[in-house]
Amino acid sequence: MSVKDLLLALCVVVTWGVNFVVIKVGLHDMPPFLLAALRFALVALPAIFFVRPPKVPLRWLALYGLTISFGQFAFLFLALNLGMPAGLASLVLQAQAFFTLLLGALLLAEKLRWHHVAGIVIASGGMFLLATTAHGIQAASGVTITTMLLTLAAALCWGMGNITNKVIMRNGNVPIMSLVVWSALIPVVPFLLCSWLFEGQAAIVHSLAHIQLQTVLVLFYLAFVATIVGYGIWGTLLSRYETWRVAPLSLLVPVVGILSAALLLGETLSMRQLIGAMIIVIGLVINVFGGRLKPLRTARAQHD
């Protein structure tokens, strides 16, 4: 990978890591479902007038939008709104990698390797440690069983979206930007409906009538910087290089998320939470890089 492309990839990683802090800030002045509805409306408009629609069946486009966009961010925004720390949310959400593997094995008959299973088991131990933090620390940090389950539900929806994406790509090479932009239309109505039912007309009117510059900047960041620019660059890099060169860099996203939350929001982790976070990272690393250990041992044996 060239230095220029590496720097572009790292810019995307930083953008996506800071994304969790930005969401947390946006939720101060706007309820979660309304914030999500406006975010995806801005992703789709006006981009759909410049990006051709993907040549995929409507049912698959709808399923992609309802899982990776509506489901993922409905649960994530709720978790953050209920107090889930932005830094830990960025880490727990990476459980999507494990859900993708499990769903791939169940639905697409893909094989699970030893390092996949080991990574899942180790990371699950870390998440259990986070979920069972002492009650007093839970109350202070926002890590509760509810916020953990909501964040894991978001990760599951992301994993389901990944599987849907695999099925779509099997039927033809669909430009990722076309898929992102046009699928963003799908969750807007469900988010608005949820906002009307659960947040209420009064909250919607008040939020829109008294929208702050800070919230406008948050929406701009979420829609254009994190989504359109971020996915555009990432998709370009994936098309230019082998997946193994690009994908592992996403492991830096929760690192940036935790650091940015500490610097910008003053979030801190207890020792128990820090250990749990480190265990999750170890599980993710084994999941991504564990498969290379056997080829290395084979190469060394042949060399000897």
C-alpha positions in Angstrom: 0.0 0.0 0.0 1.4 3.4 -0.9 2.0 6.0 1.7 -0.8 8.2 0.3 -3.3 5.4 0.5 -2.2 4.4 3.9 -2.7 7.9 5.1 -6.2 8.0 3.5 -7.0 4.7 5.3 -5.9 6.1 8.6 -8.0 9.2 8.0 -11.0 7.0 7.6 -10.1 5.1 10.7 -9.9 8.4 12.7 -13.1 9.6 11.2 -15.0 6.4 12.2 -13.5 6.4 15.6 -14.4 9.9 16.4 -17.9 9.2 15.0 -19.0 7.7 18.3 -18.1 10.9 20.2 -20.0 13.0 17.6 -23.1 10.8 18.0 -22.9 11.3 21.7 -22.7 15.1 21.3 -25.6 15.0 18.9 -27.8 13.2 21.3 -27.6 16.1 23.8 -30.0 18.2 21.8 -32.0 15.7 19.7 -33.7 12.4 20.4 -32.0 9.3 18.9 -34.6 8.2 16.3 -35.0 11.7 14.9 -31.2 12.2 14.8 -30.8 8.9 12.9 -33.7 9.8 10.5 -32.1 13.1 9.6 -28.6 11.5 9.3 -29.8 9.0 6.6 -32.0 11.6 4.9 -28.9 13.7 4.4 -26.9 10.7 3.2 -29.5 10.0 0.5 -30.3 13.6 -0.5 -29.1 15.1 -2.7 -26.6 12.2 -3.5 -29.3 10.1 -5.2 -29.5 12.7 -8.0 -25.8 12.1 -8.8 -25.3 8.4 -8.0 -26.9 5.7 -10.2 -29.1 3.2 -8.3 -27.6 -0.2 -7.7 -28.7 -3.0 -10.0 -30.0 -5.3 -7.2 -33.5 -6.6 -6.4 -35.5 -4.2 -4.2 -35.9 -6.9 -1.5 -32.1 -7.1 -1.0 -31.7 -3.4 -1.0 -34.4 -3.1 1.6 -32.9 -5.8 3.7 -29.5 -4.2 3.6 -31.0 -0.8 4.6 -33.1 -2.3 7.4 -30.2 -4.2 8.9 -26.9 -2.3 8.5 -28.6 1.2 8.7 -31.9 1.0 10.6 -31.2 -1.9 13.0 -27.6 -1.1 13.7 -28.1 2.6 14.4 -31.4 2.3 16.1 -29.9 0.1 18.8 -26.5 2.0 18.9 -28.2 5.4 19.3 -30.4 4.1 22.0 -27.5 2.6 23.9 -25.5 5.8 23.7 -28.6 7.8 24.7 -29.0 5.6 27.7 -25.4 6.2 28.8 -23.2 3.7 27.0 -19.8 5.3 26.9 -18.8 6.3 23.3 -15.4 4.6 23.6 -16.6 1.3 24.8 -19.5 1.4 22.3 -16.9 1.7 19.5 -15.2 -1.5 20.8 -18.2 -3.6 21.6 -19.7 -2.8 18.2 -16.7 -4.7 16.6 -18.5 -7.9 17.7 -20.0 -7.5 14.2 -17.0 -9.4 12.9 -17.9 -12.4 15.0 -21.7 -12.2 14.2 -20.7 -12.0 10.5 -18.7 -15.2 10.9 -21.4 -17.1 12.7 -24.1 -16.0 10.3 -21.9 -16.8 7.4 -21.5 -20.4 8.7 -25.2 -20.8 9.4 -26.6 -19.1 6.3 -23.9 -19.4 3.6 -22.2 -22.6 4.7 -18.9 -20.8 5.2 -16.3 -22.6 7.3 -15.2 -21.5 10.7 -11.5 -21.8 11.4 -9.9 -22.5 14.8 -8.8 -18.8 15.1 -12.3 -17.6 14.5 -13.7 -19.8 17.3 -10.8 -18.8 19.6 -11.4 -15.1 18.9 -15.1 -15.4 19.5 -14.6 -17.2 22.9 -11.9 -14.7 24.1 -13.8 -11.6 23.0 -17.0 -13.0 24.6 -15.1 -13.3 27.9 -14.1 -9.6 27.6 -17.7 -8.5 26.9 -18.9 -10.6 29.9 -16.4 -8.8 32.1 -17.7 -5.4 30.9 -21.3 -6.5 31.4 -20.7 -7.7 35.0 -18.8 -4.6 36.2 -19.6 -3.7 39.8 -22.9 -1.9 40.2 -21.4 1.4 41.5 -19.1 1.6 38.5 -21.9 0.7 36.1 -24.0 3.6 37.3 -21.1 6.0 36.9 -20.0 4.8 33.5 -23.3 3.9 31.8 -22.3 0.3 31.2 -25.3 -1.8 32.2 -26.8 -5.0 31.0 -29.3 -3.0 28.9 -26.7 -0.8 27.2 -24.4 -3.8 26.5 -27.3 -5.8 25.0 -28.4 -2.9 22.9 -24.8 -2.4 21.5 -24.5 -6.1 20.8 -27.9 -6.0 19.0 -26.4 -3.2 16.9 -23.4 -5.4 16.1 -25.7 -8.3 15.2 -27.6 -6.0 12.7 -24.3 -4.9 11.3 -23.4 -8.6 10.8 -26.7 -9.3 9.1 -26.0 -6.3 6.8 -22.6 -7.8 6.0 -24.2 -11.1 5.0 -26.8 -9.3 2.9 -23.9 -7.4 1.3 -22.2 -10.6 0.4 -25.3 -12.0 -1.2 -25.7 -8.8 -3.2 -22.1 -8.8 -4.4 -22.4 -12.4 -5.5 -25.0 -11.3 -8.0 -22.7 -8.7 -9.6 -20.1 -6.1 -8.9 -22.2 -3.3 -7.2 -20.5 0.0 -6.5 -20.3 0.4 -2.7 -21.2 4.1 -2.9 -24.3 3.3 -5.0 -25.4 0.8 -2.4 -24.7 3.1 0.6 -26.5 6.1 -0.9 -29.6 4.4 -2.2 -30.0 2.0 0.8 -30.0 5.2 3.0 -33.5 5.9 1.8 -34.8 2.7 3.4 -34.4 3.5 7.1 -35.7 7.1 6.9 -39.4 6.3 7.2 -38.9 3.6 9.9 -36.8 6.1 12.0 -39.4 8.8 11.6 -42.2 6.4 12.5 -40.3 5.3 15.6 -39.6 9.0 16.5 -43.3 9.8 16.2 -44.4 6.8 18.3 -41.7 6.7 21.0 -40.3 10.3 21.2 -43.5 12.1 20.4 -44.6 15.0 18.2 -43.7 17.6 20.7 -40.1 16.4 20.9 -39.8 16.3 17.1 -41.2 19.9 16.7 -39.1 21.3 19.6 -35.9 19.7 18.3 -36.4 21.0 14.7 -37.6 24.4 15.8 -34.7 24.9 18.2 -32.0 23.0 16.3 -28.5 24.2 17.4 -25.5 24.8 15.1 -23.8 22.1 17.1 -26.5 19.6 16.0 -26.3 20.7 12.4 -22.5 20.2 12.4 -23.1 16.7 13.9 -25.5 15.8 11.2 -23.1 17.1 8.5 -20.3 15.0 10.0 -22.4 11.8 10.3 -23.9 12.0 6.8 -21.1 13.5 4.7 -17.8 12.9 6.5 -18.3 9.5 8.2 -20.7 8.0 5.7 -20.2 9.3 2.1 -16.6 10.3 2.3 -15.6 7.5 4.7 -17.3 4.7 2.8 -16.2 6.2 -0.5 -12.5 6.2 0.4 -12.7 2.8 2.1 -14.5 1.2 -0.9 -11.9 2.6 -3.2 -9.1 1.2 -1.2 -10.8 -2.2 -1.0 -11.1 -2.2 -4.8 -7.5 -1.3 -5.2 -5.8 -3.6 -2.7 -6.3 -7.1 -1.3 -8.8 -7.2 1.5 -6.2 -8.4 4.0 -4.2 -5.2 3.5 -7.1 -2.9 4.2 -9.6 -4.6 6.5 -7.3 -5.1 9.6 -6.8 -1.4 9.8 -10.4 -1.2 11.1 -9.1 -2.7 14.3 -7.8 0.8 15.0 -11.3 2.3 15.0 -12.1 1.3 18.7 -8.7 2.5 19.7 -9.4 5.9 18.2 -12.9 5.7 19.7 -11.7 5.1 23.3 -8.9 7.8 23.0 -11.2 10.4 21.5 -13.9 9.8 24.1 -11.3 10.2 26.8 -9.9 13.4 25.4 -13.2 15.0 24.2 -15.8 13.7 26.6 -13.6 12.9 29.7 -14.6 9.2 29.7 -12.5 7.0 31.9 -12.4 3.2 32.3 -12.2 1.3 35.6 -9.4 -1.3 35.8 -12.0 -4.0 35.3 -13.4 -2.4 32.2 -9.9 -1.7 30.9 -9.0 -5.4 31.3 -12.3 -6.4 29.5 -11.5 -4.0 26.7 -8.0 -5.4 26.3 -9.4 -9.0 26.2 -11.9 -8.0 23.4 -9.0 -6.5 21.4 -7.0 -9.7 21.8 -10.0 -11.7 20.5 -10.3 -9.4 17.5 -6.6 -9.7 16.7 -6.7 -13.5 16.9 -9.8 -13.5 14.7 -8.1 -11.4 12.0 -4.5 -12.6 12.1 -4.7 -16.1 13.6 -5.0 -17.7 10.2 -1.6 -16.6 9.3 0.2 -18.5 12.1 -0.1 -21.9 10.4 1.4 -20.7 7.0 4.2 -19.1 9.0 4.9 -22.3 10.9 4.8 -24.3 7.6 7.2 -21.8 5.9 9.6 -22.1 8.8 9.5 -25.8 8.8 10.3 -26.0 5.1 13.1 -23.5 5.6 14.6 -25.6 8.4 
